[in-house]
Amino acid sequence: MNWETMKATLYLDDGSSFVGQLFGATKSVVGEIVFQTGMVGYVESLTDPSYAEQLLMLTYPLIGNYGVPSHEHIDKNGLPSHFESDRIWPAALIVDRICPENEHSHWEAMESLSGWLRSAGVPGLAGTDIRMLTKKIREQGTMKAKLIIESDDPLKYEFRDINEQNLVAVVSRKVPETFGSGTLTVVAVDCGLKNNQIRCLVDRGVCVKVVPWNYPFEKEAFDGLFLSNGPGDPEKCSELVDRLSSFLRTTTKPIFGICLGHQVLARAAGAKTYKLKYGNRGHNQPCTHQGTGRCFITSQNHGFAVDASTLPAGWRALFTNENDKTNEGIVHAQKPFFSVQFHPEHTAGPADCEFLFDVFIDAVNSVKKGVECCVDKMITASIHYEPSYHVRQQKKVLVLGSGGLTIGQAGEFDYSGAQALKALREEGIKTVLINPNVATVQTCKGFADFTYFLPITKEYVVDVSSLRLSGPG
């Protein structure tokens, strides 16, 4: 049967089902459905081991438009330049619209997304109501799911909880591997390690020895310990947690954890973790540093979180998510141990917090030289900011609106203009609005302090400015 016309059905364990167009591989799969809100980065997401055995739903309406780059392009570290691992990890991909075969466009594209999934044996589903599905998951939580092609009997496939198994053992490499060279050696515990985490360490001049999740790293000679991201429930990593717990009591070597590594470090310290309702997966999660109040936009992919209220003495919260107030990082008060829930190595996503790798390597270097260091203070010093100039507080601002160009022209609500007026009012700044959008004025009455229904011409702008901006009122 032609895959372009073949149908498949997504079944959820609440009894609902969604029919769509099959693309990629012609096969049925079972897993856990999650949604991710990133606009780009589907190649990186599909090769992220943290998505192992999940049905990954992307909320952006068109996926695959820039194709898939070459697997043959290798960087100076011997790592694939465009992929986070050597395979696709999600059980299936679910999208609103998939870019048709051979219509993708990018100078580095070597194949279509559909073709890549097909060759990897991963099915995809398009044409379903992604907005409804996302809303359902937000309201009811992450669900068990199965994607069944039309030639299969759905009763043959039972729902299952993928988090009942140790997914870290599934995705972790089986033998140690070394990258880079340098006077400093960092052992990276592979719980589902992304290539860009290796890159971020090697690019800072250290030798990185990547070891399996259950490797006896405490027997190795190294200068710093890195705990990677990974899939599933951190409670299933009891062997690693117990080993790390013993290590924490005897070492002063710096430790840095990311995502699952953050949860593992927290559990090793004595804190508890729990499953989130639907997790945080996307490239725009705002996280506030507890020491400075500065907010950073972060990339995230996790379904479990640390309960900061259970942190033992000597530990404190480092970052907090501004959307749901969940914990985003922990740090030890004296010892150089810290971790974050988000992905500072980005790929895809913002690079706002890549400086944390610098802090980690600086701490490793200091401890090796016998110099005392406090990671908490180092992070605060790295992001502390004071303006080098005096900012004069404006009292009035002239806002040029986006009204209709002709009489009788239909107008749509001016969202950006309304938000600008709202933000200025919150800062105590008076606003003078010329040429307002009628729909906005009708909906948001009184947003501006003064409103003039005048066209934007030099004469009118000068006259209104002279009248309203020059005086005290």
C-alpha positions, 0 to 999 in steps of 0.5 A, a space after each residue: 500500500 502507498 504510504 502517502 495514502 495509508 491511514 493510521 490511528 492514534 489511540 490514547 488510554 483515556 479511550 479517545 482516538 485520532 485518525 491521520 495520514 501515515 508517513 515514515 515506516 509502515 508499522 504500529 508502535 506503543 509508548 507514551 505520548 508527549 508534546 514539544 513546543 519548539 519551532 525548529 530542531 526536529 533533527 536534534 529532538 529525534 536523535 535525543 535519547 531522552 525521548 526514548 520510546 515516546 510518541 513525540 508530538 511537535 506542536 509547530 504546524 509545519 515540520 520537515 520543511 528544511 529536510 535532514 542533513 548528511 549523516 556523513 558530516 563529522 566534526 573535529 571531535 569525531 562526532 556527527 555535526 547535526 545529530 545528537 546521537 547515532 539513531 532516532 529514539 522516539 517510537 513515533 513522530 506526530 505532527 500537524 502537517 508534514 512537508 511533502 517528499 522532495 519539497 524540503 529546502 535547505 542547502 545542507 539537506 540530503 533527504 526528507 524527514 519522511 524518508 529518514 523516518 522510513 529508513 530508520 523504521 519509525 512511523 509518523 502521523 500527520 493531519 491530526 488535531 494537534 491543538 486538541 491533542 496538546 490541550 488534552 495532554 495539558 489538562 489530563 497529563 501525559 498518557 499511554 498511547 499506541 499508533 496503529 496502522 490501518 492494516 493492523 488490529 489495535 487489540 493486538 497492541 496493549 498500552 504500557 507504562 514505559 517508565 516501569 523499565 530502566 530506560 537509561 540502561 537501554 540508551 547508555 553506551 556499553 563500553 567507555 569512550 574517550 574524546 579530546 585531550 588535555 591536562 584535565 580529565 572529566 568522566 561523563 556518565 552516559 545516561 543518554 548523553 547528547 553529542 553537544 554535551 561532549 562538544 561543550 566539554 571538549 571545546 573547553 580543553 579537557 579530556 572527556 571519558 564517557 562511561 556507561 551509566 552503571 560504570 564504577 567511575 569512583 575507581 577512575 583517576 579523574 578531575 571532575 564528574 559530569 552526569 548527562 541527561 537521559 530518559 525515564 524515571 530517575 528512581 530506576 537508576 538506583 545503582 547509579 544513585 547509590 554509587 553517587 551517594 557514597 561518592 558525595 560523602 568522600 569527594 571534593 571533586 566538582 560534579 555537574 549534572 544536567 536534566 536526568 543527571 540533575 535528578 540523579 544528583 538530587 536523589 543521591 544527596 537525599 532529595 526526592 523526585 516526582 513525575 510532572 503532569 505533562 513535563 516541560 519540553 521546548 526551547 523557551 522555558 524561563 528560569 530565574 537564578 535564585 541569587 541574582 533574580 536574572 531570568 534565562 530562556 532555556 531548552 528543556 526535555 523532561 517529565 520528572 522533577 526534583 522536589 526542592 522542599 526535600 533538599 537536605 541541609 547544605 543544599 539549596 535551589 539554584 534556578 526556578 521555572 517561572 511558568 510552573 515554579 518547579 525546581 530547575 537547579 540545585 547547588 551545594 553551599 560549600 562543595 563544588 556540586 551543582 546541577 540544572 534541569 534544563 539543557 545549557 548545551 542547547 541544540 536546539 534552543 537558546 545558548 543563554 546558559 552555556 556559561 555553566 560549562 565554563 563554571 564547571 571547568 573553572 571549578 575543576 581547574 581550581 580544585 586540581 590546583 588546590 584552590 578552594 572554590 564555591 560554585 554557588 558564588 562562581 555562578 552568581 559572579 558569572 551572571 551578575 549584571 550592573 548597567 554601566 550607564 545611567 538609564 533616564 526614566 522616561 515619563 511619556 512615550 509617543 506610540 504610533 499605532 496601526 490603524 486602517 489605511 482607508 475609510 471602512 477598512 477592516 481592522 484586526 486586534 493589534 496584539 503587539 501594540 496592546 502589549 507595548 501599551 500595557 508594559 509601559 503602563 506597568 512601568 508608570 509611563 504615560 502614553 500618547 497614541 496616534 492612529 490607533 487600531 479601532 479593534 484594539 481601542 474598542 477592546 482595550 479601552 483606556 490602554 493609552 492615556 491620550 488617544 488621537 484618531 489622526 493619520 501618521 504625518 509629520 505635521 500631526 506627529 509634531 503637533 501632538 508631540 508639542 502638545 502632550 510630550 513637552 509639558 508636565 501633564 
